[in-house]
Amino acid sequence: MRIGVYPGTFDPITLGHIDIIRRGAKLVDKLIIGVSTNPSKSPMFTLDERLDQVRRETAGIANGTIEVVSFNALLMDFAASQGASMIVRGLRAVADFEYEYQMAGMNQQLNSEIETVFLMADVALQPIASRLVKEIAIFGGEIGKFVTPAVAAAVKTKVAAGKS
């Protein structure tokens, strides 16, 4: 069985993430979406809220088995513990490539048995970033073009509660 891991903070999950999940699921028999606790970031949503969002928003993706789990470890250790043979990463722009290229090189040094596969974001979705979605929402902008209606409502609720 070919297992892939798509890691991220998913704070919140965007249409760009969903696109990469849908396409990445076609490459493997099982795609594990690893929701990171990432201590270097201050997420808007709790880990449980992010896990629930990702599960809800990916429930309809039928081309492959998808599992959503949290992790708080080195990515390569997490991927190995899941039996993964590949890491799936989405690329939006040159800046993403530089960062991801460096990370892929480091990960290769940590575990050469696990390959990193890059998927280019759909052209219409390339500018979407969770950070920008939250910023737009904080300043009262419309985020419906970037996330699903349920996620947009959740972000607006957090913003209204002052949890940006």
Secondary structure, 3 states (H helix, E strand, C coil): CCEEEEEECCCCCCHHHHHHHHHHHCCCCEEEEEEECCCCCCCCCCHHHHHHHHHHHHCCCCCCEEEEEEECCCHHHHHHHCCCCEEEEEECCHHHHHHHHHHHHHHHHHCCCCEEEEEECCHHHCCCCHHHHHHHHHCCCCCCCCCCHHHHHHHHHHHHCCCC
